[in-house]
């Protein structure tokens, strides 16, 4: 029974560590959108060509 209590406490501590790590990642900008700006020029180029074809 003591091992069950130990494992439950260990899992709660591990969950708290992951929760704190996720809060740190959000606050430090780890989830900022870095992909869209690099692709936006490609998407805008297609839209620009469509606008000129309609003229």
Secondary structure, DSSP 4 states (H G I P E B T S, - for coil): -HHHHHHHHHHHHHHHHHHHHHHHHHHTTTTS--HHHHHHHHHHHHHHHHHHH--
